[in-house]
Amino acid sequence: MKQEDSPLQTSIGNYTVKKKIATGGMGEIYLVYDRFCDRYICLKKIREDRLQYPTLKDRFLREAKIASQMTHPCIIPIYNIHTDDCELYYTMPHIEGETLKQILKQSLEQEKTGKIIHPIGSSIHALLRIFINVCQAIAYCHSRGVLHRDIKPENIIVGKFGETLILDWGLADFVNDPLQESNEKFPVIEQVDLTKPGKVPGTLAYIPPERVFGKPSSYATDIYALGVVLYQLLTLKLPFHRTSKEKLKKQIQKEQLVDPIDRSPYRDIPLELSRITKKCLNPDPDMRYNSVNELLSEIEYFISGKGTWLLTEPVDVARKKDWEFQENFLVAKHSAITPSTGAFEWVTMMISKKGVNDNFQLETFVELKEQSQGVGFLLNIPEIQERKGILQDGNYIWIGSKNTPGCFLFRSNVRVMSIPDIVLEPLKKYKIRIEKVDCHMRLLIDDKPTVDYLTQIPLSGPHFGIVLKDDELNIDPIKVSISSPNIMINCLKIPDLFFSSNNLPKALTEYRKIRDSFPGRMEGREALFRAGITLLEIANKSKNKKQRDLYYLQALEEFEKLRITPSAPLEYLGKSLVYKANNEIDEEIKCLDLSLRKYTNHPLKYLIEEELVFRFHEAAYQDRIATYHFALLCLRHIPNIFHEPEHKLLFDSLAKGITPLVFLENIKELSLQDYLIDISIRLSFLLCRPHLLIEIIKSTDNVHLINNGLLCLLYLGFPEIAQEELDRLSTHPELTDPIQKAIYYLTKKQKTNDLLTHFKNNKSSQVDRVILLLCEKNKLPLEELLHADLLHSPNKAYSIWNLIQKKDYKTANEELDSHPELDAQIYNFFKACLICHDKGIDKALSFLQEHKSHLLFDNLFVEKEGNPSAKDIEKLFEYEKIQFFKEALLLTQSCEKDVEANKWKKLLQKQYRNV
């Protein structure tokens, strides 16, 4: 029976009733006055004719409790829930405004007159903002495991001040514990809007097909309803005309969705919004969005005005005409610090024939076989005439397999980002998507973001490619998409395009315009930095040295303007790039070091660290001394990187190649931290960095490391500084006493005879180290040390050295034969000296070529066939130069009758005097 209208109650509980707002299938809504809080609120009360049914009371109460658990700006909050035998109601805020249904209905009526004047209904963008608010609220509900199940315009209210609120949670339920409608015992009453046994809850127009056929509610249910709402916002009409629940099963199978653009051709519906709507309304729930957040991201991307991806001709790995070349290459790793073949690897590289100058997207499917190592993608490769070498330009992303796990981003073949737990499993097809947008690069695997890389340096270079280490994989044709123009274009976009197309003067002009137009803004600072980068590029392309130096100077001045801005670290990053281009390694090192010391907590510090790590790896290919400099900076500022396999591999190669320092203690069983400090001490010594040695000495409590640091200071000629730090070893007199005596001797406070007498009476391993140090510095005559029996085994090599130097070859040969325990490399060098005396320099060099060693002489003099150039010698550290000349002169003096050897000897003596 139809409920008869009853007189309006004057009060409900403690609330004064002002008017009835609405009546629904379950309850009635009133505007009431809250006397305690002095405010008007809404009160929703269960209808009296429903109060006798326990199931309906439970459902009403369930609605209130679910809504009360939601805390979101777009979900109307619940103030209070009142329950007793006679009354059941709850209260909530009173929002003045219109429902979305009223807005759409009014707009549709206005459309019939030929013009929509409603401020919201007339604007798709205004309606989209409401839709975004609704989506955010539903996404929040889903995150709490709640389904609304009755999303429709009449349950969405738009307030007078732009607020959006979702009402009516009567059908809401928890996704993991869905209400079983078929098992509910609802009373048989005449109310079509009320859910009955065996019926589908919800409103006809918003019910997805799978619910009609008995499948349970899911997130896809709400996504479908959101799609219907979006369709209405775009067209002002429902997508389907559904008449009754009884006919719904037959009707829904015949439904054909009309494209929103065709449904309302005069509404100027964007193609992208039409696509999004159709995806939401797909009859197959698996083909809809996976989540409301995914739907939200596409709507927000559209509103941002960014361009969409436009597909171009695909590139097929198996089609040769698509590739500029396909070749196998032996790629060098760390060739400046190690000559071993283990530092090389074979790769197959393919570079695309066609280039893409703007933003682009690559998409393909990859399936690895059991033995595959993975797959790599090259990006931003320059034109062939501008390339420096294989893998030395651009970036590439490597995605590993279970055999070689990890995903890595490389810049110029140097790893700048690693995600070790990413693996492509064999015999499984993966969707790989790579996007490059301005200075931003992303990798997505199966649509999940994996790599997100942002740099301050423009990513230029139009070509892309593939890197393979085997052929144990299948790659589908690569879909190449370019970005359509943005509605909202970043002001840096125009000069970036000029930069990428090598129109550098125009790019510089535009960057400077932006710099001057936006002082104090991030865009202005970025333009300032990029103006400096542009000047640097102009300088690098200039063939006139005077012009080149002028542009370098201008770039330095441009970067200096960043000093008093929030982007201050970029000043030093930019300057370091200038000094690198001008081959001023010491100045580059100073810039990076100063920046890391000055901006210890700056949010842009990571850019300096990234550049430092990059330079450490890059220098390892070509410059040993530079590699040591960058390694030392890394050790001082970012030592944690050496826990990572790629950096540790290079570091271990570097450590093995460090020239042995005979006067230092070889400390055993060091922790990783102390091991890094030990290498720092040795690098600081070779690079002649006494200030760093002092820092290192102060930073550790390991007495053996402190001792090594003090010995290095003595050798470098800083006995006074060593004296100041000697107190660090005050509890170890066995270490301090020999150093103290050496300090006295070097500062001319003690005579040679007194020193030798003291050492002879107090022999120890520390005394041996100090003696070797003074001997290496030529501060103690070798003859006197041997005479005083202060150079004994295991220093027998000095005795043989002295015999060869005195040209007592017979005794030297006897001593050499009687001491086979000598280090094999030293033994072979002495043997070569004796061969040189007997058979000449050529025979000696042939012998050394057959018996390779790590001696500096062997690696330089022998490889250069006895004629190293001044440039070759300049690649050595000062300490190494001294050692080299000592070894080379000892060999050449053994060939008194060899004209060629005498010629080399005179040349070496001249160079030695210069050192």
ROTOR-435475 format. One record per residue (C-alpha): y, z, x. Coordinates in steps of 0.2 Angstrom, whole numbers, padded with zeros to 4 digits, always signed. Example, Ala and Ser with C-alpha at 12.3 -4.5 7.8 and 13.67 -1.06 7.14 Angstrom:
BEGIN
-0022+0039+0062;-0005+0036+0068;
REM end
This chain:
BEGIN
+0000+0000+0000;+0018-0003+0005;+0027+0012+0011;+0041+0016-0001;+0058+0020+0006;+0062+0038+0007;+0079+0047+0007;+0086+0049+0025;+0082+0066+0033;+0097+0076+0038;+0088+0083+0053;+0072+0082+0063;+0069+0097+0073;+0085+0103+0082;+0093+0085+0080;+0105+0079+0067;+0100+0062+0060;+0114+0050+0059;+0105+0034+0054;+0089+0025+0054;+0089+0011+0068;+0072+0003+0065;+0055+0004+0057;+0039-0002+0066;+0020-0002+0063;+0018+0015+0071;+0035+0024+0070;+0053+0025+0065;+0068+0025+0077;+0083+0036+0072;+0100+0038+0080;+0102+0057+0081;+0114+0070+0088;+0108+0082+0101;+0118+0098+0098;+0113+0107+0114;+0119+0093+0125;+0133+0086+0114;+0127+0068+0115;+0119+0054+0104;+0101+0049+0108;+0087+0040+0100;+0072+0048+0092;+0056+0039+0088;+0045+0048+0075;+0028+0043+0069;+0028+0037+0052;+0022+0050+0039;+0009+0038+0032;+0001+0037+0049;+0002+0056+0053;-0015+0059+0044;-0025+0048+0056;-0029+0057+0072;-0032+0040+0081;-0015+0034+0077;-0007+0051+0082;-0016+0049+0099;-0010+0032+0102;+0008+0037+0098;+0007+0051+0110;-0001+0040+0123;+0014+0028+0122;+0026+0043+0125;+0016+0050+0139;+0014+0033+0148;+0033+0030+0146;+0037+0047+0153;+0027+0044+0169;+0038+0028+0173;+0053+0031+0184;+0063+0015+0185;+0081+0009+0181;+0074-0004+0169;+0062+0007+0160;+0069+0018+0147;+0066+0037+0151;+0059+0050+0139;+0069+0066+0137;+0057+0076+0127;+0040+0075+0118;+0038+0086+0102;+0020+0089+0094;+0014+0100+0080;+0004+0098+0065;+0018+0092+0054;+0029+0082+0066;+0026+0070+0081;+0041+0063+0090;+0050+0060+0106;+0067+0057+0112;+0076+0045+0124;+0093+0038+0128;+0103+0028+0115;+0108+0011+0123;+0121+0001+0115;+0118-0018+0116;+0107-0032+0110;+0089-0036+0112;+0085-0052+0121;+0077-0059+0105;+0094-0057+0097;+0103-0066+0112;+0091-0080+0111;+0091-0082+0093;+0110-0082+0092;+0110-0095+0107;+0098-0106+0098;+0108-0106+0082;+0124-0110+0092;+0114-0125+0100;+0112-0133+0083;+0131-0134+0082;+0131-0143+0099;+0138-0129+0110;+0131-0112+0116;+0145-0100+0118;+0135-0084+0121;+0140-0077+0138;+0122-0074+0142;+0112-0087+0132;+0123-0101+0138;+0119-0098+0156;+0101-0100+0163;+0107-0090+0179;+0113-0075+0169;+0096-0075+0159;+0087-0076+0176;+0095-0060+0182;+0089-0051+0166;+0071-0059+0169;+0072-0053+0187;+0075-0035+0181;+0061-0036+0169;+0049-0043+0182;+0054-0029+0194;+0050-0016+0181;+0033-0023+0177;+0029-0025+0195;+0033-0006+0197;+0022-0002+0182;+0008-0013+0190;+0010-0003+0206;+0007+0013+0195;-0009+0005+0188;-0001+0002+0171;-0001-0013+0160;+0013-0016+0146;+0003-0028+0136;+0017-0032+0124;+0031-0040+0134;+0042-0050+0123;+0061-0052+0120;+0062-0040+0106;+0056-0026+0118;+0069-0030+0130;+0087-0023+0127;+0103-0029+0137;+0116-0016+0137;+0135-0018+0135;+0137-0015+0154;+0123-0027+0160;+0109-0015+0161;+0092-0021+0156;+0079-0009+0148;+0061-0012+0143;+0056-0003+0126;+0040+0000+0116;+0025+0006+0127;+0014+0007+0111;+0001-0005+0118;+0003+0001+0137;-0013+0006+0146;-0020+0010+0163;-0028-0005+0171;-0042+0005+0178;-0046+0014+0162;-0042+0001+0148;-0043+0006+0130;-0058-0001+0122;-0051-0009+0106;-0068-0014+0100;-0074+0005+0100;-0058+0012+0092;-0060+0018+0074;-0043+0013+0066;-0041+0015+0048;-0040+0000+0037;-0022-0001+0032;-0011-0016+0027;+0000-0018+0043;-0002-0034+0052;+0007-0028+0068;-0006-0014+0070;-0021-0016+0081;-0037-0015+0072;-0055-0014+0077;-0061-0031+0085;-0043-0037+0086;-0033-0042+0101;-0018-0030+0105;-0001-0039+0107;+0010-0052+0099;+0002-0069+0095;+0014-0080+0105;+0012-0069+0121;-0007-0067+0121;-0016-0077+0135;-0031-0087+0131;-0043-0076+0140;-0039-0061+0129;-0043-0071+0113;-0060-0074+0120;-0064-0056+0123;-0059-0053+0142;-0051-0037+0146;-0032-0035+0149;-0027-0037+0167;-0011-0040+0178;-0013-0059+0173;-0011-0054+0155;+0007-0047+0158;+0011-0062+0170;+0006-0074+0155;+0018-0064+0144;+0032-0065+0157;+0029-0084+0158;+0032-0085+0139;+0048-0075+0140;+0053-0087+0155;+0049-0102+0144;+0060-0095+0130;+0075-0091+0142;+0074-0109+0148;+0072-0118+0132;+0077-0105+0119;+0060-0109+0110;+0042-0103+0111;+0030-0113+0121;+0017-0113+0106;+0018-0112+0088;+0004-0099+0083;+0002-0095+0065;-0011-0082+0063;-0024-0072+0072;-0038-0079+0062;-0034-0097+0067;-0030-0092+0085;-0047-0096+0093;-0047-0113+0087;-0029-0117+0090;-0028-0110+0107;-0041-0123+0113;-0031-0137+0107;-0014-0131+0114;-0005-0143+0126;+0010-0135+0135;+0026-0146+0134;+0036-0146+0150;+0052-0135+0148;+0062-0149+0154;+0055-0161+0140;+0056-0147+0127;+0075-0144+0130;+0082-0159+0140;+0100-0154+0137;+0098-0137+0144;+0098-0144+0162;+0083-0134+0167;+0079-0135+0186;+0063-0143+0191;+0058-0128+0202;+0060-0116+0187;+0049-0127+0176;+0035-0127+0189;+0036-0108+0190;+0035-0106+0171;+0020-0118+0170;+0011-0108+0184;+0013-0092+0174;+0006-0101+0158;-0009-0108+0166;-0024-0106+0154;-0034-0100+0169;-0029-0083+0175;-0035-0086+0192;-0022-0101+0194;-0007-0090+0189;+0002-0079+0201;-0008-0066+0210;+0005-0053+0206;+0022-0050+0198;+0029-0048+0215;+0023-0066+0220;+0032-0072+0204;+0048-0062+0209;+0049-0069+0226;+0049-0087+0220;+0062-0083+0207;+0073-0074+0220;+0070-0089+0232;+0077-0101+0219;+0092-0090+0215;+0096-0089+0233;+0099-0107+0233;+0088-0111+0248;+0080-0128+0250;+0062-0132+0244;+0049-0140+0255;+0048-0159+0253;+0031-0167+0258;+0032-0181+0271;+0018-0192+0278;+0003-0180+0284;-0003-0181+0302;-0022-0183+0305;-0030-0175+0320;-0043-0190+0320;-0029-0203+0319;-0023-0208+0336;-0008-0217+0330;-0001-0201+0323;+0000-0193+0341;+0011-0197+0356;-0003-0193+0367;-0020-0183+0367;-0025-0177+0384;-0034-0163+0393;-0024-0153+0405;-0028-0139+0418;-0014-0126+0414;-0009-0115+0428;-0006-0096+0425;+0004-0086+0438;+0003-0099+0451;+0017-0092+0461;+0008-0075+0464;-0010-0081+0465;-0018-0097+0472;-0035-0093+0464;-0043-0106+0452;-0047-0092+0440;-0028-0092+0435;-0031-0109+0427;-0038-0115+0411;-0042-0132+0403;-0034-0136+0386;-0033-0151+0375;-0016-0155+0370;-0009-0167+0356;+0009-0170+0353;+0015-0178+0337;+0023-0196+0338;+0036-0192+0325;+0048-0178+0326;+0056-0167+0314;+0074-0162+0318;+0078-0150+0305;+0068-0135+0297;+0050-0139+0293;+0033-0133+0287;+0016-0137+0293;+0001-0134+0282;-0018-0137+0285;-0035-0130+0283;-0045-0124+0298;-0064-0120+0299;-0070-0113+0316;-0088-0115+0322;-0098-0101+0330;-0093-0105+0348;-0075-0109+0345;-0061-0099+0354;-0048-0103+0341;-0034-0115+0338;-0016-0117+0344;+0000-0125+0336;+0014-0132+0347;+0032-0131+0340;+0049-0136+0345;+0043-0148+0359;+0058-0158+0366;+0058-0177+0367;+0048-0183+0382;+0062-0187+0393;+0068-0169+0392;+0052-0160+0395;+0050-0150+0410;+0031-0149+0410;+0015-0145+0401;+0017-0131+0389;+0033-0126+0398;+0044-0131+0383;+0045-0125+0366;+0034-0112+0357;+0016-0111+0352;+0005-0100+0341;-0013-0096+0346;-0025-0090+0333;-0041-0083+0340;-0059-0082+0334;-0071-0068+0335;-0075-0073+0353;-0057-0072+0358;-0048-0061+0345;-0030-0060+0342;-0015-0070+0336;-0001-0073+0349;+0016-0082+0350;+0021-0090+0366;+0038-0096+0372;+0036-0108+0387;+0018-0103+0389;+0023-0085+0390;+0017-0073+0377;+0031-0064+0367;+0022-0057+0353;+0004-0052+0350;-0006-0046+0335;-0023-0041+0342;-0033-0038+0326;-0031-0056+0319;-0047-0066+0319;-0053-0082+0311;-0071-0079+0306;-0083-0094+0309;-0089-0105+0295;-0074-0100+0284;-0060-0111+0279;-0043-0104+0282;-0026-0110+0275;-0014-0111+0289;+0005-0112+0286;+0019-0112+0299;+0037-0112+0294;+0052-0114+0305;+0069-0111+0297;+0084-0111+0309;+0080-0097+0322;+0066-0090+0311;+0048-0094+0313;+0033-0088+0302;+0014-0090+0302;+0005-0087+0286;-0014-0086+0285;-0021-0089+0267;-0003-0086+0261;-0002-0069+0270;+0012-0067+0282;+0005-0064+0300;+0019-0068+0312;+0037-0066+0309;+0048-0071+0324;+0067-0071+0325;+0077-0076+0340;+0095-0077+0345;+0092-0093+0354;+0092-0109+0343;+0074-0116+0341;+0077-0135+0346;+0064-0149+0350;+0058-0160+0336;+0040-0162+0340;+0024-0152+0335;+0006-0152+0341;-0010-0144+0343;-0019-0135+0358;-0037-0133+0358;-0049-0125+0371;-0065-0133+0363;-0070-0145+0350;-0080-0132+0340;-0069-0133+0324;-0063-0144+0310;-0045-0147+0306;-0039-0155+0289;-0024-0167+0290;-0008-0158+0293;+0004-0158+0279;+0022-0160+0286;+0036-0154+0275;+0055-0154+0278;+0067-0143+0270;+0078-0150+0256;+0097-0146+0257;+0102-0128+0252;+0114-0124+0238;+0121-0110+0249;+0122-0116+0267;+0124-0103+0281;+0140-0107+0290;+0130-0108+0306;+0119-0122+0299;+0131-0136+0303;+0134-0132+0322;+0115-0128+0323;+0111-0146+0318;+0124-0153+0330;+0116-0142+0344;+0098-0148+0340;+0103-0166+0340;+0112-0164+0357;+0129-0167+0350;+0135-0152+0361;+0154-0154+0361;+0154-0155+0342;+0142-0140+0341;+0154-0130+0352;+0169-0134+0342;+0161-0129+0326;+0154-0113+0333;+0171-0108+0340;+0179-0111+0322;+0166-0099+0315;+0169-0087+0329;+0188-0087+0325;+0186-0087+0306;+0174-0072+0304;+0180-0059+0317;+0170-0043+0314;+0156-0051+0305;+0138-0054+0310;+0141-0073+0308;+0156-0073+0319;+0146-0064+0333;+0131-0076+0331;+0143-0090+0333;+0151-0083+0348;+0134-0081+0357;+0129-0098+0352;+0145-0105+0359;+0140-0097+0375;+0123-0105+0374;+0131-0122+0370;+0142-0121+0386;+0127-0117+0396;+0117-0132+0389;+0132-0143+0393;+0133-0136+0411;+0114-0139+0413;+0116-0157+0408;+0131-0160+0419;+0128-0170+0435;+0144-0165+0443;+0143-0149+0452;+0161-0144+0450;+0160-0148+0432;+0144-0138+0430;+0151-0123+0439;+0166-0124+0427;+0155-0124+0412;+0145-0109+0419;+0161-0099+0421;+0167-0103+0403;+0150-0098+0397;+0151-0081+0406;+0169-0079+0398;+0162-0083+0381;+0148-0070+0382;+0160-0057+0389;+0169-0057+0372;+0154-0049+0365;+0156-0033+0375;+0167-0023+0362;+0157-0029+0347;+0141-0021+0339;+0131-0035+0347;+0136-0029+0365;+0119-0031+0373;+0120-0050+0369;+0134-0051+0382;+0121-0047+0396;+0108-0057+0388;+0119-0072+0388;+0125-0069+0406;+0108-0067+0413;+0104-0084+0406;+0119-0092+0415;+0113-0084+0431;+0096-0090+0429;+0102-0108+0426;+0112-0106+0442;+0098-0099+0451;+0107-0082+0455;+0092-0071+0453;+0100-0055+0460;+0114-0057+0447;+0102-0060+0433;+0092-0045+0438;+0108-0034+0438;+0113-0040+0420;+0096-0036+0413;+0095-0019+0422;+0112-0014+0417;+0110-0019+0399;+0093-0009+0398;+0102+0006+0406;+0118+0005+0396;+0110+0002+0378;+0095+0013+0378;+0095+0016+0359;+0104+0000+0353;+0095-0010+0339;+0097-0026+0349;+0089-0019+0365;+0072-0027+0360;+0080-0044+0364;+0084-0039+0382;+0066-0032+0383;+0059-0048+0376;+0069-0059+0389;+0063-0047+0403;+0045-0049+0399;+0047-0068+0396;+0055-0070+0414;+0042-0059+0422;+0028-0071+0416;+0039-0087+0418;+0043-0083+0436;+0025-0080+0440;+0023-0099+0439;+0036-0103+0452;+0044-0089+0461;+0035-0074+0469;+0050-0064+0474;+0058-0066+0457;+0041-0061+0449;+0042-0045+0459;+0060-0041+0454;+0055-0043+0435;+0039-0034+0437;+0049-0019+0445;+0062-0020+0431;+0047-0019+0418;+0039-0005+0427;+0056+0005+0426;+0061+0001+0409;+0046-0004+0398;+0030+0002+0407;+0020+0002+0391;+0019-0017+0391;+0006-0015+0405;-0007-0008+0392;-0008-0025+0384;-0021-0036+0391;-0010-0052+0394;+0003-0042+0404;-0010-0031+0413;-0019-0047+0419;-0003-0053+0427;+0001-0036+0434;-0016-0034+0441;-0015-0051+0450;+0002-0046+0456;-0004-0029+0463;-0018-0038+0472;-0006-0049+0481;+0006-0036+0487;+0006-0035+0506;-0003-0020+0513;+0009-0007+0520;-0001+0002+0534;+0010+0017+0535;+0008+0022+0516;-0006+0033+0509;-0019+0024+0499;-0021+0036+0485;-0037+0036+0475;-0041+0040+0457;-0023+0038+0450;-0020+0039+0432;-0013+0023+0424;+0005+0031+0424;+0004+0036+0443;-0004+0019+0447;+0011+0010+0440;+0023+0022+0450;+0013+0018+0466;+0016-0001+0463;+0034+0003+0459;+0036+0011+0476;+0028-0003+0485;+0039-0016+0475;+0055-0006+0478;+0051-0006+0497;+0047-0024+0498;+0063-0028+0488;+0073-0016+0498;+0079-0006+0483;+0082+0012+0490;+0091+0017+0475;+0076+0014+0464;+0065+0023+0477;+0076+0038+0474;+0074+0037+0455;+0055+0035+0457;+0054+0050+0468;+0064+0060+0456;+0053+0055+0441;+0036+0061+0447;+0028+0077+0452;+0014+0069+0462;+0016+0074+0480;+0007+0059+0487;+0018+0047+0478;+0034+0057+0483;+0027+0056+0501;+0025+0037+0500;+0042+0035+0493;+0050+0046+0507;+0040+0035+0520;+0047+0019+0513;+0065+0027+0514;+0062+0030+0532;+0057+0013+0536;+0071+0005+0526;+0083+0015+0537;+0088+0029+0526;+0083+0045+0535;+0098+0055+0528;+0093+0051+0510;+0075+0055+0514;+0081+0072+0521;+0089+0076+0504;+0073+0073+0495;+0062+0082+0507;+0063+0098+0497;+0052+0090+0484;+0037+0093+0496;+0042+0110+0502;+0025+0117+0497;+0016+0105+0507;+0021+0108+0526;+0007+0096+0532;+0017+0082+0524;+0035+0088+0527;+0033+0092+0546;+0029+0075+0552;+0043+0067+0541;+0055+0080+0547;+0051+0076+0565;+0053+0057+0562;+0070+0060+0554;+0076+0070+0569;+0070+0056+0580;+0078+0042+0570;+0095+0052+0569;+0093+0054+0588;+0091+0073+0587;+0074+0072+0596;+0068+0063+0612;+0053+0051+0613;+0043+0062+0624;+0046+0078+0614;+0041+0068+0598;+0025+0061+0606;+0020+0078+0613;+0022+0086+0596;+0012+0073+0587;-0002+0074+0600;-0003+0093+0597;-0003+0091+0578;-0014+0077+0574;-0017+0073+0555;-0017+0059+0543;+0001+0061+0539;+0005+0061+0558;-0005+0044+0559;+0006+0037+0545;+0022+0042+0553;+0017+0035+0570;+0012+0018+0561;+0029+0018+0552;+0038+0021+0569;+0027+0008+0578;+0030-0005+0564;+0049-0002+0565;+0048-0005+0584;+0055+0013+0586;+0040+0018+0597;+0033+0008+0611;+0015+0002+0608;+0011+0005+0626;+0016+0023+0626;+0007+0027+0610;-0009+0020+0617;-0006+0029+0633;-0004+0046+0623;-0020+0042+0613;-0010+0042+0597;-0016+0026+0590;-0035+0029+0589;-0049+0023+0577;-0047+0017+0564;-0031+0010+0572;-0041+0002+0586;-0033-0015+0581;-0017-0009+0589;-0026-0007+0605;-0033-0025+0605;-0016-0032+0599;-0009-0023+0614;-0022-0031+0626;-0018-0049+0619;+0000-0046+0620;-0002-0041+0639;-0013-0056+0641;-0028-0046+0646;-0039-0058+0636;-0055-0053+0645;-0054-0035+0640;-0048-0039+0623;-0063-0050+0620;-0075-0035+0626;-0066-0023+0615;-0067-0035+0600;-0086-0037+0603;-0088-0019+0604;-0079-0015+0587;-0088-0026+0574;-0082-0013+0561;-0065-0019+0561;-0058-0027+0545;-0066-0045+0545;-0049-0053+0542;-0041-0044+0557;-0056-0048+0567;-0055-0066+0564;-0036-0067+0568;-0040-0059+0585;-0054-0071+0588;-0042-0085+0584;-0030-0079+0597;-0044-0079+0610;-0050-0096+0605;-0032-0102+0606;-0031-0096+0624;-0048-0104+0629;-0047-0120+0619;-0030-0123+0612;-0020-0121+0596;-0029-0134+0586;-0046-0126+0588;-0038-0109+0584;-0031-0116+0568;-0047-0125+0563;-0056-0108+0565;-0044-0099+0554;-0045-0113+0541;-0064-0109+0540;-0061-0090+0539;-0048-0088+0526;-0039-0071+0525;-0025-0063+0516;-0014-0062+0532;+0003-0069+0530;+0001-0079+0546;-0015-0087+0538;-0007-0091+0522;+0009-0098+0529;+0007-0104+0547;-0011-0111+0545;-0008-0120+0529;+0008-0128+0536;-0002-0133+0551;+0008-0122+0563;+0025-0129+0557;+0032-0118+0542;+0049-0123+0537;+0064-0111+0535;+0062-0113+0516;+0044-0107+0517;+0049-0092+0527;+0063-0088+0515;+0050-0085+0502;+0044-0070+0511;+0051-0052+0510;+0060-0045+0525;+0045-0034+0530;+0034-0049+0528;+0044-0060+0539;+0043-0047+0553;+0024-0046+0551;+0023-0065+0550;+0033-0068+0566;+0023-0055+0575;+0006-0063+0571;+0013-0081+0574;+0020-0076+0591;+0005-0067+0596;-0006-0082+0593;+0006-0095+0601;+0009-0085+0617;-0010-0086+0620;-0009-0105+0622;+0002-0105+0638;-0004-0122+0643;-0003-0130+0626;+0013-0140+0625;+0013-0140+0606;+0010-0121+0605;+0024-0118+0617;+0036-0128+0606;+0031-0118+0591;+0033-0102+0601;+0051-0106+0605;+0055-0111+0587;+0047-0095+0581;+0056-0084+0593;+0073-0091+0588;+0069-0088+0569;+0062-0071+0573;+0079-0066+0582;+0088-0072+0566;+0077-0060+0555;
REM end
